[in-house]
Amino acid sequence: MISGCGPKQTETPESLTSPPASVHPATPGQSPVVQEPSKPDDPAAALTAQLSLPEKLGQMVLVGMEGAAMQQEIRGMISDRHVGGIILYGNNIVSPQQLSELVNELKKANRETGAKLPLLLSADQEGGRVSRLPQDIDVFPNSRSVGNTNDPKYAFRVGTALGEAMKAAGFNTDFAPVLDVNTNPANPVIGDRSFGTTAQTVSEMGVQEMLGIKSQGVIPVVKHFPGHGDTSVDSHFGLPIVDHDLERLRSVEFVPFAAAIKEDAPMVMVAHILMTKLDPNTPSSMSSIVIGQYLRNELQYKGVVITDDMTMEAIGKTASIGAAAVQAVLAGADIVLVGHDPAQQKAVLEALADAVDSGKIPQKTIDESVNRIAKLKLGFGLTDEPVSMPDVPALNKHIRELLSK
């Protein structure tokens, strides 16, 4: 989110692995004959095929909630609307114990509804001024101070600590790191959330932090493509406009994202920015040119694309939230983030359902997005099993060890 957005390989469950090859005895004088197993079905595709349309659409919406305890509204979003993910903000988080209880209530609600895929449980935990973890957990440095060390190994350790803390708190998704190159000193929203003022620094440090988060089995979400570093408007309150040409974007703004994609970035957040030289008419989060032509085709990104929060004024001043969500999905977004207001969240789900029913959004588009989401959740081994309250003193001790230079 704008206001607060070597890897460990998760083992594939045995049931999802290929069966062993069959070995047949050899006839005299011949070597044993090994019969290769047939290629297994894609487990993500198999799961996608089992989902109803409401379940598929729910996977494509990630929502916020009110308060610090389980409420009927969010319970209904999980059980009746089948939402695939939750984002928690500062007002949802009071203490480690409260957070563990809330996370477990959310997981329980998803289990009890018979969901075939676990929830994405997410927060903006960048460090510095954008931190969501309970105050009992040590404060992390902001990205600028990490970048100023010019030490990629340190950035990896910071990411490792972020991932460890997020996982201990019950989260499986972190809207971090920020890969915006902060070339505008007057930028009202990025500033010290960026690793630096050059594409090289942001690439080197940001990618290592991403890999550190990923090493703990937590999904890092790199943001805010195609680049929020040279803006003079906060997209919470208006639509930022960037006039850089493609040559400039390819040499600065795109560079950190290209580097992250080469290192298998699992999720990319697309910003509410008008890039006039790419698409003069449509914010990036709803632009098939930005998402399809540049992120998917030019940068060869095959992972999950999520929008920034659709309740931000950058979108609210340009279109109804339902129409904006439909346009974002048609442009190539896999997940629409609706951080606030249950009425707006329902409007998004209903608009998506109407668009599929009318044929405006092809069923194939929905299936491709849900398949990517399922692949992500399976690949990271996410579950809805309960979490334990973290041992905060031990966690803080390890965080300090990782952050000591």
C-alpha distance (Angstrom), angle and dihedral (degrees) to the residues before:
residue distance angle dihedral
M1 . . .
I2 3.80 . .
S3 3.81 93.1 .
G4 3.56 94.2 36.2
C5 5.62 107.4 5.0
G6 21.89 132.8 147.9
P7 3.85 54.4 100.3
K8 3.78 119.3 -144.9
Q9 3.77 112.3 -114.8
T10 3.80 113.6 -133.9
E11 3.77 110.8 -133.8
T12 3.77 115.6 -119.3
P13 3.80 113.0 -119.4
E14 3.79 111.8 -103.8
S15 3.79 92.1 -116.2
L16 3.80 89.3 60.2
T17 3.78 97.1 49.7
S18 3.76 127.2 94.4
P19 3.80 116.6 -90.5
P20 3.80 114.9 -109.3
A21 3.76 117.9 -90.0
S22 3.79 114.7 -98.2
V23 3.81 116.1 -118.0
H24 3.81 117.4 -152.9
P25 3.82 121.5 -161.8
A26 3.77 114.3 -101.1
T27 3.75 122.9 -121.6
P28 3.82 113.7 -117.6
G29 3.78 111.3 -67.0
Q30 3.79 94.5 15.5
S31 3.80 132.9 99.8
P32 3.82 118.7 -112.7
V33 3.77 113.1 -84.3
V34 3.82 113.6 -124.1
Q35 3.78 113.8 -155.8
E36 3.79 109.2 -153.6
P37 3.79 115.0 -135.5
S38 3.75 118.4 -112.4
K39 3.79 114.2 -100.4
P40 3.81 108.5 -86.8
D41 3.75 120.5 -119.9
D42 3.79 115.5 -97.2
P43 3.83 102.5 -97.2
A44 3.81 92.0 -152.8
A45 3.80 91.5 52.3
A46 3.80 90.5 45.8
L47 3.80 90.6 53.1
T48 3.78 92.2 46.0
A49 3.79 90.1 53.8
Q50 3.81 90.2 55.2
L51 3.80 94.2 56.8
S52 3.78 124.8 95.2
L53 3.80 118.5 -130.4
P54 3.85 93.0 -100.6
E55 3.81 89.2 50.6
K56 3.80 91.3 49.8
L57 3.79 93.1 48.9
G58 3.79 90.2 47.4
Q59 3.80 89.9 56.6
M60 3.80 87.7 57.1
V61 3.81 95.0 57.6
L62 3.81 126.2 71.7
V63 3.79 115.3 -169.6
G64 3.77 142.3 -170.4
M65 3.80 125.9 -135.2
E66 3.79 140.6 -146.1
G67 3.79 124.8 -108.0
A68 3.78 135.4 -1.6
A69 3.81 97.8 -80.0
M70 3.78 135.7 57.2
Q71 3.81 110.0 -76.2
Q72 3.78 129.9 -165.7
E73 3.80 90.3 -118.1
I74 3.80 95.1 60.7
R75 3.80 91.3 39.3
G76 3.78 88.0 57.5
M77 3.79 92.1 47.2
I78 3.81 87.6 57.3
S79 3.80 100.5 39.4
D80 3.81 101.1 34.4
R81 3.80 103.9 23.9
H82 3.82 96.6 34.6
V83 3.81 95.0 -139.7
G84 3.78 112.0 -170.5
G85 3.78 99.8 -146.7
I86 3.79 147.3 21.5
I87 3.80 130.1 -150.0
L88 3.80 119.4 -155.7
Y89 3.79 123.3 -155.4
G90 3.78 132.6 -166.5
N91 3.81 93.3 -83.4
N92 3.81 89.7 57.7
I93 3.81 94.1 54.9
V94 3.81 125.6 71.0
S95 3.80 108.7 149.0
P96 3.81 140.9 -13.3
Q97 3.80 91.4 -98.8
Q98 3.80 93.9 48.1
L99 3.80 91.0 46.5
S100 3.81 93.0 50.4
E101 3.80 90.2 49.7
L102 3.80 92.4 48.7
V103 3.80 93.5 47.1
N104 3.79 90.4 49.9
E105 3.81 91.5 49.6
L106 3.80 89.9 52.4
K107 3.79 91.6 48.1
K108 3.80 91.3 46.8
A109 3.80 91.6 51.8
N110 3.80 90.2 52.9
R111 3.81 92.3 47.8
E112 3.79 92.8 48.2
T113 3.78 92.6 52.5
G114 3.80 89.0 57.0
A115 3.79 94.5 -116.5
K116 3.79 113.2 -177.7
L117 3.81 92.6 -150.9
P118 3.83 128.3 47.1
L119 3.78 123.8 -118.6
L120 3.76 125.1 -94.2
L121 3.82 102.0 -126.0
S122 3.77 107.1 -162.5
A123 3.79 147.1 170.3
D124 3.79 140.1 169.2
Q125 3.80 102.2 -101.9
E126 3.79 105.3 160.5
G127 3.79 98.8 139.0
G128 3.78 127.1 -115.1
R129 3.79 114.7 45.7
V130 3.80 93.5 -8.5
S131 3.79 102.0 67.1
R132 3.78 128.2 134.1
L133 3.80 104.5 174.0
P134 3.82 117.8 110.2
Q135 3.79 114.5 -81.7
D136 3.81 90.5 -114.9
I137 3.81 88.2 70.9
D138 3.79 115.9 80.5
V139 3.80 118.7 -94.3
F140 3.80 116.3 -108.4
P141 3.81 124.5 -137.8
N142 3.78 118.4 -102.8
S143 3.78 119.0 -106.9
R144 3.80 94.4 -106.0
S145 3.80 91.8 60.0
V146 3.80 89.9 46.9
G147 3.80 90.2 50.4
N148 3.80 91.9 47.9
T149 3.81 90.2 63.7
N150 3.84 90.2 64.6
D151 3.80 85.6 -150.5
P152 3.82 113.7 128.0
K153 3.81 90.4 -171.9
Y154 3.79 89.2 58.5
A155 3.82 90.2 49.3
F156 3.80 88.7 53.5
R157 3.81 90.4 51.3
V158 3.81 90.8 49.6
G159 3.80 89.0 51.4
T160 3.79 90.6 47.7
A161 3.80 90.4 52.3
L162 3.81 91.2 47.0
G163 3.78 91.1 50.8
E164 3.79 93.0 46.0
A165 3.81 92.4 49.7
M166 3.80 93.3 45.9
K167 3.79 92.2 49.0
A168 3.81 92.0 47.0
A169 3.81 89.4 51.8
G170 3.81 91.0 53.2
F171 3.80 100.8 -100.9
N172 3.80 124.8 129.0
T173 3.82 99.1 -176.3
D174 3.81 130.3 53.6
F175 3.80 121.7 -167.5
A176 3.80 90.7 -140.7
P177 2.96 158.1 144.4
V178 3.80 109.1 48.2
L179 3.82 108.8 -138.7
D180 3.79 96.7 -175.7
V181 3.82 115.0 127.6
N182 3.80 105.0 -132.0
T183 3.81 99.6 -139.9
N184 3.81 94.3 146.6
P185 3.83 113.2 72.8
A186 3.81 89.0 -165.1
N187 3.81 93.4 55.8
P188 3.81 103.9 135.5
V189 3.78 98.3 -157.0
I190 3.83 112.1 30.0
G191 3.81 109.9 40.6
D192 3.80 110.9 119.9
R193 3.80 90.3 10.2
S194 3.82 86.5 78.5
F195 3.79 123.4 79.6
G196 3.79 91.2 -132.9
T197 3.76 152.6 -49.9
T198 3.81 98.8 -79.9
A199 3.77 130.7 69.0
Q200 3.80 90.3 -130.4
T201 3.80 95.0 56.5
V202 3.79 93.8 44.6
S203 3.81 91.2 47.1
E204 3.79 96.1 48.4
M205 3.78 97.4 42.4
G206 3.79 99.4 33.3
V207 3.78 95.4 49.8
Q208 3.79 91.6 49.3
E209 3.79 91.1 50.9
M210 3.80 88.6 49.3
L211 3.79 90.3 52.5
G212 3.79 90.9 48.2
I213 3.80 91.9 54.1
K214 3.79 89.8 46.1
S215 3.81 91.8 50.8
Q216 3.81 88.7 67.9
G217 3.79 94.2 55.6
V218 3.81 92.4 -103.1
I219 3.81 119.9 129.6
P220 3.81 111.2 -119.5
V221 3.80 116.3 -151.2
V222 3.80 112.5 -154.2
K223 3.79 114.6 -149.6
H224 3.06 159.4 -121.3
F225 3.84 105.3 2.8
P226 3.01 129.6 -144.8
G227 3.81 86.9 23.3
H228 3.81 134.9 -75.1
G229 3.81 96.1 -168.9
D230 3.80 99.7 101.1
T231 3.78 101.1 44.8
S232 3.78 129.5 119.1
V233 3.81 97.4 -164.7
D234 3.81 127.3 69.6
S235 3.80 106.7 -128.8
H236 3.80 89.8 -142.3
F237 3.79 86.9 72.8
G238 3.81 106.3 24.3
L239 3.79 145.2 -5.7
P240 3.83 112.9 -79.1
I241 3.80 114.7 -140.4
V242 3.81 122.0 -151.0
D243 3.81 119.4 -171.7
H244 3.82 100.9 -173.3
D245 3.78 116.1 135.0
L246 3.78 123.6 -122.2
E247 3.80 93.7 -98.6
R248 3.80 90.7 57.8
L249 3.81 93.2 44.4
R250 3.80 91.5 50.8
S251 3.80 91.9 50.1
V252 3.82 98.0 44.2
E253 3.81 122.5 6.2
F254 3.82 98.6 36.4
V255 3.81 95.4 44.6
P256 3.84 100.6 82.3
F257 3.80 91.6 44.5
A258 3.80 91.5 49.9
A259 3.81 89.0 51.1
A260 3.81 91.7 49.3
I261 3.79 92.0 48.4
K262 3.81 90.1 53.2
E263 3.81 86.3 56.5
D264 3.81 92.4 51.6
A265 3.79 101.3 -100.0
P266 3.81 102.1 -161.0
M267 3.82 97.7 -153.8
V268 3.80 135.5 19.1
M269 3.80 124.8 -163.4
V270 3.80 115.3 -145.6
A271 3.80 117.3 -147.8
H272 3.78 133.2 -132.0
I273 3.81 94.1 -114.2
L274 3.80 129.9 131.3
M275 3.81 107.3 -132.2
T276 3.79 98.7 -168.0
K277 3.81 96.7 -166.2
L278 3.81 92.1 50.8
D279 3.80 101.3 38.2
P280 3.82 115.7 -7.1
N281 3.79 94.2 -170.3
T282 3.80 108.6 43.1
P283 3.82 135.8 53.0
S284 3.81 111.2 -112.8
S285 3.81 93.0 -112.7
M286 3.82 89.1 62.7
S287 3.80 99.4 33.2
S288 3.79 121.3 110.4
I289 3.80 87.1 -165.6
V290 3.81 94.1 57.1
I291 3.81 96.5 39.0
G292 3.79 100.4 31.6
Q293 3.78 106.0 31.1
Y294 3.80 99.7 34.0
L295 3.82 110.4 21.6
R296 3.80 98.3 34.7
N297 3.81 102.7 29.0
E298 3.80 108.0 26.3
L299 3.81 97.5 34.4
Q300 3.81 91.8 33.4
Y301 3.79 94.2 -133.3
K302 3.80 113.2 174.2
G303 3.81 101.1 170.5
V304 3.79 133.8 90.9
V305 3.81 119.8 -55.2
I306 3.80 118.6 -155.2
T307 3.79 128.0 -176.1
D308 3.77 123.6 -128.9
D309 3.80 113.5 -106.6
M310 3.79 108.7 -52.9
T311 3.82 91.7 -152.7
M312 3.82 90.6 69.8
E313 3.79 117.3 112.4
A314 3.81 92.3 -116.5
I315 3.80 85.9 74.1
G316 3.79 100.0 27.5
K317 3.80 90.5 62.5
T318 3.81 93.7 51.1
A319 3.83 107.2 41.1
S320 3.79 145.0 -7.9
I321 3.78 110.4 -82.8
G322 3.81 92.7 -116.8
A323 3.79 93.3 52.4
A324 3.80 90.4 44.4
A325 3.81 91.6 52.5
V326 3.80 91.9 50.3
Q327 3.78 90.9 49.3
A328 3.82 91.3 48.2
V329 3.80 91.8 53.3
L330 3.81 91.6 46.5
A331 3.81 87.8 50.7
G332 3.80 91.6 55.3
A333 3.80 107.4 -89.1
D334 3.80 112.8 145.1
I335 3.81 97.4 -166.7
V336 3.79 128.6 32.3
L337 3.80 113.1 -152.2
V338 3.81 115.0 -144.9
G339 3.77 105.0 176.3
H340 3.78 101.1 177.3
D341 3.80 145.3 28.4
P342 3.83 119.0 37.2
A343 3.81 90.4 -137.7
Q344 3.80 90.8 59.0
Q345 3.80 91.0 45.6
K346 3.79 90.9 53.9
A347 3.80 90.6 45.4
V348 3.80 89.7 56.7
L349 3.80 93.8 49.7
E350 3.79 92.2 46.7
A351 3.80 92.8 47.3
L352 3.80 91.1 51.3
A353 3.81 91.5 48.8
D354 3.80 91.8 49.1
A355 3.81 90.9 48.4
V356 3.80 91.8 53.1
D357 3.81 92.6 44.9
S358 3.81 91.2 51.3
G359 3.80 92.9 46.6
K360 3.79 93.9 -115.3
I361 3.81 89.8 119.6
P362 3.82 109.9 41.3
Q363 3.80 116.6 -130.0
K364 3.81 87.1 -125.9
T365 3.81 90.2 62.2
I366 3.81 90.7 54.2
D367 3.80 92.9 46.5
E368 3.80 93.1 49.8
S369 3.80 92.1 51.3
V370 3.80 94.5 45.8
N371 3.79 90.0 47.6
R372 3.81 89.8 55.8
I373 3.81 90.7 47.8
A374 3.80 92.3 48.4
K375 3.79 91.1 47.8
L376 3.81 89.7 52.1
K377 3.80 94.1 49.7
L378 3.79 93.3 45.5
G379 3.79 92.8 44.4
F380 3.80 92.5 55.2
G381 3.79 91.6 43.9
L382 3.80 93.6 -123.7
T383 3.80 117.8 -177.8
D384 3.78 139.0 177.2
E385 3.79 91.9 -130.2
P386 3.83 114.8 132.8
V387 3.79 120.4 -92.5
S388 3.79 126.9 -138.5
M389 3.76 123.5 -123.7
P390 3.81 106.8 -95.8
D391 3.78 123.3 -109.1
V392 3.79 92.1 -118.0
P393 3.85 98.7 -169.4
A394 3.82 91.3 50.7
L395 3.81 91.2 44.5
N396 3.80 92.3 50.2
K397 3.78 91.1 48.1
H398 3.79 91.0 54.7
I399 3.81 92.5 44.3
R400 3.81 89.8 54.5
E401 3.79 90.9 49.0
L402 3.80 91.4 51.8
L403 3.80 93.3 45.7
S404 3.79 96.0 47.4
K405 3.79 106.3 107.0
